[in-house]
Amino acid sequence: MTETGGRRPRRAWIARLGPRGEVDVDRAASPRAVVEDAVARVGADPVRWAIELNSVVVRRIVGEVPVLGGSPAAVELLRRGNEATTLRALFTLVEGPAAAPAHR
């Protein structure tokens, strides 16, 4: 098991998360500094998994509730909020409930 930010992950399975397809961290909805912090905290593959999952979830939400995808700005807001929530969940699982989200 590799170390993450000087800490050993509490949940080894998180380190094994990875996207099913080719996912570049540049596809993230979050600002680059947040993505870089997330990679340092949980690893690149789990962050790429979160980015891919976010894309799937946002498409499903917009497909089921079209009004939420009413404009490009609305979709982007949904992408950023959902991705932030997924990353926060990963931080909490790895670092414990006191893990602070990276807000920038």
C-alpha positions in Angstrom: 0.0 0.0 0.0 1.3 3.4 -0.9 1.3 6.4 1.4 -1.0 9.3 0.6 0.2 12.8 1.8 2.2 11.2 4.5 -0.7 9.2 5.9 -1.6 5.6 5.2 -5.1 5.2 3.7 -7.6 3.9 6.2 -9.4 2.1 3.4 -7.1 0.2 1.1 -9.8 -0.4 -1.5 -9.9 3.4 -2.2 -6.4 3.2 -3.6 -7.6 0.5 -6.0 -10.4 2.7 -7.5 -9.8 3.7 -11.1 -11.8 4.7 -14.1 -13.1 2.2 -16.5 -12.1 4.3 -19.5 -9.4 6.8 -20.3 -9.9 9.8 -18.0 -7.5 12.7 -17.7 -7.6 14.9 -14.6 -7.9 17.9 -17.0 -11.6 16.8 -17.5 -12.3 17.7 -13.8 -14.9 20.2 -13.0 -12.9 21.4 -10.0 -10.2 24.0 -10.2 -6.7 22.6 -10.9 -5.4 23.4 -7.4 -8.3 21.3 -5.9 -7.6 18.4 -8.3 -3.9 18.5 -7.4 -4.7 18.5 -3.7 -7.1 15.6 -4.2 -4.4 13.6 -6.1 -1.9 14.3 -3.3 -4.5 13.2 -0.7 -6.0 10.0 -2.3 -4.0 9.3 -5.4 -4.5 9.9 -9.1 -6.6 6.8 -10.0 -9.2 7.5 -7.3 -9.5 11.1 -8.5 -9.8 9.9 -12.1 -12.5 7.5 -11.0 -14.4 10.4 -9.2 -14.2 12.5 -12.4 -15.5 9.6 -14.5 -18.3 8.9 -12.0 -19.2 12.5 -11.9 -19.7 12.6 -15.7 -22.0 9.6 -15.5 -24.0 10.9 -12.6 -24.5 14.4 -14.2 -25.6 12.9 -17.5 -28.2 10.7 -15.6 -29.4 13.7 -13.5 -29.9 15.9 -16.5 -31.5 13.0 -18.4 -34.0 12.4 -15.6 -34.5 16.0 -14.5 -33.9 18.0 -17.7 -34.6 21.4 -16.1 -31.4 20.9 -14.1 -29.5 21.0 -17.4 -31.3 24.1 -18.7 -28.1 25.9 -19.6 -24.4 25.3 -19.9 -23.9 27.3 -16.6 -26.4 25.0 -14.8 -24.7 21.9 -16.0 -21.3 23.2 -14.9 -22.7 24.1 -11.5 -24.1 20.6 -11.2 -20.7 19.1 -12.3 -18.7 21.1 -9.8 -21.0 20.4 -6.9 -21.3 16.7 -7.6 -17.6 16.3 -8.1 -16.8 18.2 -4.9 -19.1 16.0 -3.0 -17.5 12.8 -4.4 -14.0 14.1 -3.6 -15.1 15.1 0.0 -16.4 11.5 0.5 -13.1 10.1 -0.6 -11.2 12.4 1.7 -13.5 11.4 4.6 -13.0 7.7 3.9 -9.2 8.1 3.7 -8.6 10.7 6.4 -11.5 10.3 8.7 -14.5 12.5 9.5 -12.4 15.6 10.4 -11.1 15.8 6.8 -11.6 19.3 5.5 -12.6 19.8 1.9 -10.2 21.6 -0.3 -12.1 24.9 -1.2 -10.4 27.2 -3.6 
